[in-house]
Amino acid sequence: MRTSLKTALKSVSAAAVLAAVASLPMTAHAGLFDDDEARKAILDLRNKVDALQKDVANKSDKNSALSLSDQGDQLRQEIAKLRGQVEVLSNELANTQQRQKDFYVDLDARLRKLEPQKVTIDGKEASVDLNEQKTYDAALNMFKGGDYKGAGAAFNDFLKRYPQSGYAPSAQYWVGNSLYAQRDYKGAIAAQQVVVKNYPDSPKVADAMLNIGSSYVELKDKAAAKKAWDALIAKYPESPAAQTGKEKLATLK
């Protein structure tokens, strides 16, 4: 900008010189004035040039100040605009971070539901996953709803899918009960004997032995029923099943 200013000043100076020369009397061009007059004319010309230069410089300084002021206003507007954008982006970032946090909290909760859960089955703690629990509950609800055939099939399917499940002894026991409810007493005896043989530490063994005795009664085999209940009372004397076995023994004739 300084370069352009200098150029302008030179141009103005040249113009001023020409104007000053043009304003001299025609006699000066003819060489009809003396040295004093010539020096005076040159001095006046120089004074006019200096005045014009100062005026141009002052105007240039004012224009420069106005230009800087305009640039400052533009910069302030740009800064305000950028600050607004930063505020919007900061808000979006905060919302995104919160959404991500909520997503991971929800995902963690869902994964925890899918993870195996600790449950107590017949007094023993076992680890059971969600599908395993749902499958067992669905089969049990069939039995409670009176669909004994469907329940038996569902419990057998459960045992195939989850042979090591903590619910396995119970599932096998309910297979026997489903058969008993369908009056398949021989099938019920066979199913309950699997409970006694395969799950000797399960509390369901006592109930299975009680059911075996009841199945023999239905088959009119009182001797076998008595034998089954006697074994029950001897092995699990404090169990509720043993108490029921004693009561049933008293009714045998």
Residue pairs with C-beta under 8 A, 6 or more apart in sequence:
1 64
5 57
5 60
8 56
8 60
9 53
9 56
9 57
12 52
12 53
12 56
13 49
13 52
13 53
16 45
16 48
16 49
16 52
17 45
17 49
19 48
20 41
20 44
20 45
20 48
20 49
21 45
24 41
25 33
27 33
28 37
28 38
28 41
33 41
113 130
114 129
114 130
115 129
116 127
116 128
116 129
117 127
117 128
117 129
117 130
117 133
118 125
118 126
118 127
119 125
119 126
119 127
119 128
119 133
119 166
120 126
121 128
121 166
121 167
121 170
122 169
122 170
122 202
122 203
122 204
123 203
124 166
126 165
126 166
126 167
127 166
128 165
128 166
128 167
132 161
132 162
132 165
132 167
135 154
135 157
135 158
135 161
135 162
136 158
136 162
136 165
136 167
136 170
136 171
138 154
139 151
139 154
139 155
139 157
139 158
139 171
139 174
140 151
140 174
142 148
142 150
142 151
142 154
143 151
143 155
143 174
143 177
143 178
143 181
148 178
148 179
148 181
148 182
149 178
149 182
151 174
151 178
152 174
152 175
152 178
152 179
152 182
155 171
155 172
155 174
155 175
155 178
156 175
158 165
158 167
158 171
159 168
159 171
159 172
159 175
162 168
165 171
168 199
169 195
169 198
169 199
169 202
169 204
169 205
170 202
170 204
172 191
172 194
172 195
172 198
172 199
172 204
173 192
173 195
173 204
173 207
173 208
173 211
175 191
176 187
176 188
176 189
176 191
176 192
176 194
176 195
176 208
176 211
177 188
177 211
179 185
179 187
179 188
179 191
180 188
180 211
180 214
180 215
180 218
183 218
185 215
185 216
185 218
185 219
186 215
186 219
188 211
188 212
188 215
189 212
189 215
189 216
192 208
192 209
192 211
192 212
192 215
193 208
193 212
195 202
195 204
195 205
195 208
196 205
196 208
196 209
196 212
199 205
203 239
205 236
206 232
206 235
206 236
206 239
206 240
206 241
206 242
207 241
209 228
209 229
209 231
209 232
209 235
209 236
209 241
209 245
210 229
210 232
210 241
210 244
210 245
210 248
212 228
213 224
213 225
213 226
213 228
213 229
213 232
213 245
213 248
214 225
214 248
216 222
216 224
216 225
216 228
217 225
217 248
217 252
222 252
225 248
225 252
226 249
226 252
229 245
229 246
229 248
229 249
230 249
232 239
232 241
232 242
232 245
233 242
233 245
233 246
233 249
236 242
